[in-house]
Amino acid sequence: MSERVTILGDGAMATVCAILLRQNGHDVTMWGAFERSIERLLQNREQERLLPGVKVPDEVRLTANDDEAFDGATLVCNCIPTQYIRDVFVRLKPNIPADVPVMSCAKGIEIATHLRPTQIIGDVLGDDRELLVMSGPNIAGELARYLPGAAIVAGGTEHLRTRVQSAFGTEWLRLYTNPDLLGVELAGATKNVIALAAGIVDGLAAGNNAKAALVTRGLVEIERLGVAMGAAPETFAGLARVGDLIVTCISPEGRNRTVGERIGKGQTIKQILNDMESVAEGVPTTKAVHELSKKHGVEMPITHGIYAVLYEDRDVLEVLSGLMRRDPKAEFG
């Protein structure tokens, strides 16, 4: 089936989605919220700031016009960062066809409401909308360079998941399906918090033993919260949690790990965010996950430590020392 896909966003992940879809011969429109940004892309189609050397395919229509963005759309793909999703969908609601499913690639949790990306979209567009998520270990720069990877499509009906799997899957991106929208989406958000912690360990030069231990215990925190919120436990053994966390904690292209590394080297979060060209979803998500853990009574010491660093101005060495001095306990149970 040939799809006509409208991609919301004009950043790195939006470009990757456009490349994947065009590789399979689908019709693609990329919408950007700001006319100036779209005009810059139209000049040479290169993502100079976010993906140097990578171009948006010539066949992809680029527009900032809300009225023409959804002409004939059979699928909407959201690549807007989580904290901006609500405003964008409120703006575009009159233009998005009522019967078109929406798939989100965002990884985060809205601070004010504690809603996941698909929940925000459903809140704006209505509960009867078919919603999906595409997630997993997906460093945009690697996919844009045609390096092999894998991802998950979750949510919606089995037929819709299979349809999206076919639309986006290529010889360098293998897609799996999973009905557990909650688990997949929550894992994609919470892993960014642990990635910040892993980056801090790198910035402190605390060593690989410390990083391995932190990532392993971070996996435990992610599953605890997910299961408490109703996700399927098996989801957290796969690409959504283990795979995504591994890549974001080791890749130099991982934004959240990089933010953490700079914190570990002594920079303030304000300095770091002012310098960044792209969004580090883990920073606002840390606040939301910290609050969710308290709401659901889930023990998440690493998350609480990162929250203390970001929002209470606690010293990273003090927080790390506090984690190491916690009361001894069994690994399982």
Stockholm file with secondary structure:
# STOCKHOLM 1.0

chainA/1-333         MSERVTILGDGAMATVCAILLRQNGHDVTMWGAFERSIERLLQNREQERLLPGVKVPDEVRLTANDDEAFDGATLVCNCIPTQYIRDVFVRLKPNIPADVPVMSCAKGIEIATHLRPTQIIGDVLGDDRELLVMSGPNIAGELARYLPGAAIVAGGTEHLRTRVQSAFGTEWLRLYTNPDLLGVELAGATKNVIALAAGIVDGLAAGNNAKAALVTRGLVEIERLGVAMGAAPETFAGLARVGDLIVTCISPEGRNRTVGERIGKGQTIKQILNDMESVAEGVPTTKAVHELSKKHGVEMPITHGIYAVLYEDRDVLEVLSGLMRRDPKAEFG
#=GR chainA/1-333 SS CCCEEEEECCSHHHHHHHHHHHHTTCEEEEECSCHHHHHHHHHHCBCTTTSTTCBCCTTSEEECCTTTTTTTCSEEEECSCHHHHHHHHHHHTTTSCTTCCEEECCCCCCTTTCCCHHHHHHHHHCTTSCEEEEESSCCHHHHHTTCCEEEEEEESCHHHHHHHHHHHCBTTEEEEEESCHHHHHHHHHHHHHHHHHHHHHHHTTCCHHHHHHHHHHHHHHHHHHHHHTTCCGGGGGSIIIIIHHHHHHHCTTCHHHHHHHHHHTTCCHHHHHHHCSSCCTHHHHHHHHHHHHHHHTCCCHHHHHHHHHHHSCCCHHHHHHHHHTSCCCCSCC
#=GC SS_cons         CCCEEEEECCSHHHHHHHHHHHHTTCEEEEECSCHHHHHHHHHHCBCTTTSTTCBCCTTSEEECCTTTTTTTCSEEEECSCHHHHHHHHHHHTTTSCTTCCEEECCCCCCTTTCCCHHHHHHHHHCTTSCEEEEESSCCHHHHHTTCCEEEEEEESCHHHHHHHHHHHCBTTEEEEEESCHHHHHHHHHHHHHHHHHHHHHHHTTCCHHHHHHHHHHHHHHHHHHHHHTTCCGGGGGSIIIIIHHHHHHHCTTCHHHHHHHHHHTTCCHHHHHHHCSSCCTHHHHHHHHHHHHHHHTCCCHHHHHHHHHHHSCCCHHHHHHHHHTSCCCCSCC
//
